[in-house]
Amino acid sequence: MKKIPVDIESMKAEIDVSENAVYVVCDGDVECYVAPSTGYGRHEVGWKKGTVTTVDCRETRVRQ
């Protein structure tokens, strides 16, 4: 996860649309979750009363 800077005056953030990622906005903060390194997995977002409470990132091992 990495934080994306937010312009406080305009409340806008710039994201890189060439990167495959999931962006979560919560209480004015923007967090970027990149794809799993194996290329397989899932990101699950937990909500409570309209606010993100958890982000669970799971990576799946690929058997060859």
C-alpha positions as CSV (number, residue, x, y, z in Angstrom):
1,M,0.0,0.0,0.0
2,K,1.2,3.5,-0.8
3,K,-0.4,6.9,0.1
4,I,-1.3,9.2,-2.8
5,P,-0.8,12.9,-2.1
6,V,-4.1,14.9,-1.9
7,D,-4.3,18.7,-2.7
8,I,-6.1,19.9,0.5
9,E,-7.5,23.0,-1.2
10,S,-9.2,21.2,-4.1
11,M,-9.5,17.8,-2.4
12,K,-8.2,16.2,-5.5
13,A,-5.6,13.5,-6.1
14,E,-3.7,12.5,-9.2
15,I,-3.4,8.8,-10.0
16,D,-1.4,6.9,-12.6
17,V,-4.0,5.2,-14.9
18,S,-1.3,3.2,-16.6
19,E,-0.7,1.2,-13.3
20,N,-3.0,-1.8,-12.5
21,A,-4.1,-1.0,-9.0
22,V,-7.0,-0.5,-6.6
23,Y,-7.5,2.9,-5.0
24,V,-9.4,3.3,-1.8
25,V,-10.5,6.8,-0.6
26,C,-11.4,7.1,3.0
27,D,-11.9,10.3,5.0
28,G,-9.9,12.4,2.5
29,D,-7.0,10.0,2.3
30,V,-6.2,8.0,-0.9
31,E,-4.4,4.6,-0.6
32,C,-3.1,2.6,-3.6
33,Y,-3.0,-1.2,-3.5
34,V,-1.0,-2.7,-6.3
35,A,-1.6,-6.0,-7.9
36,P,-0.2,-9.1,-6.2
37,S,3.4,-9.9,-7.2
38,T,2.3,-13.4,-8.4
39,G,-0.4,-11.9,-10.6
40,Y,-3.0,-13.9,-8.8
41,G,-5.0,-12.9,-5.7
42,R,-7.7,-10.7,-4.3
43,H,-8.3,-7.5,-2.5
44,E,-11.3,-7.4,-0.2
45,V,-12.7,-4.1,1.3
46,G,-14.6,-4.1,4.5
47,W,-17.2,-1.4,5.1
48,K,-19.0,-0.2,8.2
49,K,-21.6,2.6,8.2
50,G,-20.3,3.8,4.8
51,T,-16.7,4.0,5.8
52,V,-13.8,1.6,4.8
53,T,-12.7,-0.3,7.9
54,T,-10.3,-2.9,6.5
55,V,-8.6,-3.8,3.2
56,D,-7.4,-7.4,3.0
57,C,-4.9,-8.3,0.3
58,R,-4.4,-12.0,-0.4
59,E,-1.9,-13.4,-2.8
60,T,-2.5,-16.8,-4.4
61,R,0.5,-19.1,-4.9
62,V,0.7,-20.5,-8.4
63,R,1.6,-24.2,-8.7
64,Q,3.5,-25.2,-11.8
